[in-house]
Amino acid sequence: MRQRFPLKPLCLVVLQALACQAYAGEATDTAADDSAAVGALAGPVQTVEITGRGQSRQVQNINKLDLAEALPGTSPLKVLDKLPGVNFQSADPFGAYEWSTSFSIRGFNQSQLGYTLDGVPLGDMSYGNNNGLHISRAISSENIGSVQVSQGAGSLGTASSSNLGGTVQFFTLAPSDERGLTFAQTGGSDSTSRTFVRVDSGLINGVFKAFLSGTRQRTDKWKGDGGQDQDQWNSRFVFNFGDNSLTGFLNYSDRKEIDYQDMSLEMINRLGYNWDNYQPDWQRAVNAAKGIYTGGVNSLDDAYYSAGGLRKDTIGGLTLDLHLSQNVDLKTTIYHHDNKGQGHWYTPYVPTNAANPISLRTTEYSIYRDGVTSDLSWEIGDHTISAGLWGERNNHTASRNYYGVTGPADTMYYLSNPFATDWKQNFITTTSQYYLQDTLALLDNKLKINAGFKALDVDIHATNIVGTRAAGDLDANKKFLPQAGFNYAVTADDEVFGSASKNMRAFQPGVGGPFSQTQAAYNAGIGNLRPETSTNVDLGYRFKRASLQGSVALYSARFDDRQLSVATCAGIVGCPSTFVNVGKVDTKGAEAVAVWKFNREFSWFNSYTYNDSKYKSNYVDGTTLVAVSGKTVVNAPRQLFNTEVSYEGGAWFARLGAKYTGKRYYTYLNDAGVEAFWLSNLSAGYKLKSLGWAKELSLQLNVTNLFDKQYISTIGTNGFQASDPKGTAQTLLTGAPRQFFLTLNGKL
């Protein structure tokens, strides 16, 4: 029997401090299981862990079986779109085209959330990222074992400096104990070809196992000219010694993607849903740059010759997991990430020379990150004390350059020696975070109370190398960000939960942060610049019956010192954005999710979200008052509904789903937006018998946008405007039409 210590619980100490705050606190996570079988490419229909049982806030886990029935190569963020509170949009069927990727939870956008892979921070996953990389580059989708989504806020130990409204934690599929080779080959619409091969060593001498995988994907755009291609290598090992383990991973990605043309409502009506850039018609692009328009075009910005993005990433980490004693565990991870990127855009605004009115404009990036996380867990009687730290140093450089072009040519490679540079900046960002937390179990473990706090300090040193953009030092720090929560098991199958948390988002360097302004604008606004903070509160109920399980939750969020980046010109021109503090945003909402498994073969999944996010303060743009108070937050649909029927009977399996997305505004004054829409997808397959050297074969058909709906997917690609009464803001992307894909997978 463990010894009781007559200490005042840390829970109660922190709760007393929380009483002085409007909102606070939150609970802990349990790590998602990454040990699903490698060969499980199709499985039971009920694979979403709806309830997140034992948690003190709204949490769902999705495991490998659910991910497997998605189209191979699909971003796991798109798979999460079925969950309550989640809104995902992309212009391509895979959800991997990064310029178009839009992901939000309860109205908090992609850059206001936190993301990790095996505990290693991925930054805010925004386009032109300065402190991480997108999950589609960090790891092949086939190698993801599970995903944990926490709406509201993540655990105290999550390594993120942008976690205002929730976290998404990805976990690698562990190496298999069985030696073998797993393969998958996908083909389909737009000349898609995706090949995935993974080799598992199996368990060697009872202590070591590893895998190595390679992925090659080639696909054309669904409209216009060009492709979106990616090559990836993933590897991971596990070495067990006694009750301890050493694990490591090393992943590499080389991605090239040709962009779709950003649209406006007016352009869609005038030029059509399938309008895109001029490539491969070079002469038409030259004529347009000279003001000679044809085919309904009436401006320089209706189309460009082409645009695209290049990204190379290497990310890896080592984790030492030590069982120090019966009650004490220590887990430490060191990691490194380096990135090289260029965004290409053929611009008619800067000529190559007098004879050629077009040049190739680039935004160029580099990232070199090194960091460490460490977490200690200590069980003392009815208490579990958790403490940890995260430290990172990031060296990021960004620049805007121009290269000469003389005609149509393949420029999708890393260019050098520009003829002009608009600006170049370097940012050294130092991040430090530590946390302390107590989990107290009472009433024979029926009641669990979690309370603690974290401290976060992010310091940016910006140097201006070329141009007139801002330089200086900017620090965001909060010494006390409290969290608390409870979970009470009313019965073995019913529980109530509640949590509250306070979080901060650090300032961002790079293309879109405060240093993207001129020095004069930065100096004028620095006095009113505050790091964004949020306070999230959840209250919910979970239930589980023989054939039905689910949860309902009410939530509230207060967002303080929200920084709006207001676009001031066409995206290709690259004018400095205006940063304004719009003060408070209030969010209130309700979520419900349930799965009914009404017989052995059929399951019915449903989730519903009602979200009301509104600005509570006006702002001043220069000398102009912009009356946004009371307006709905941009890209925050009021209603989301997902329904999905799954079937698994013998060798056959199928999944038919539909998602409703409510109206979304892309102007702060709510005078322009895109209409609500339904979108459906189908996945179906047949598990073949083993054939000779191949076993566990299955054939899977995926149909995206099943009913060939025309809709606007992503909004805000070129930022959000205060107003757009004529619908001319080019910041929209149309969604992909119906697409068909067939996959054969199995093991050797």
Buried (B, 14 or more C-beta within 10 A) or exposed (E): EEEEEEEEBBBEBBBEBBEEEEBBBBBBBEBBBBBBBBBBBBBBBBBBBBBBBBBBBBBBBBBBBBBBBBBBBBBBBBBBBBBBBBBBBBBBBBBBBBBBBBBBBBBBBBBBBBBBBBBBBBBBBBBBBBBBBBBBBBBBBBBBBBBBBBBBBBBBBBBBBBBBBBBBBBBBBBBBBBEBBBBBBBBBBBEBEBBBBBBBBBBEEEEBBBBBBBBEBBBBBBBBBBBBBBBBBBBBBBBBEEEBBBBBBBBBBBBBBBBBBBBBBBBBEEBEBEBBBBBEBBEBBBBBBEEEBEEEBEEBBBBBBBBBBBBBBBBBBBBBBBBEEEBBBBBBBBBBBBBBBBBBBBBBBBBBEEEBBBBBBBBBBBBBBBBBBBBBBBBBBBBBBBBBBBBBEBBBBBBBBBBBBEEBEEBBEEBEEBEEBBBBBBBBBBBBBBBBBBBBBEEEEBBBBBBBBBBBBBBBBBEBBBBEBBBBEBEBEBEEBBBBBBBBBEEEBEBBBBBBBBBBBBBBBBBBBBBBBEBEBBEEBEEEBBBBBBBBBBBBBBBBEEEBBBBBBBBBBBBBBBBBBBBEBBBBEBEBBBBBBBBBBBBBBBBBBBBBBEEEBBBBBBBBBBBBBBBBBBBEBEEEEBEBBEBBBBBBBBBBBBBBBBBBEEEEBBBBBBBBBBBBBBBBBBBBBBEBBEBBBBBBBBBBEEEEEBBBBBBBBBBBBBEEEEBBBBBBBBBBBBEBEEBBBBBBBBBBBBBBBBBBBBBE
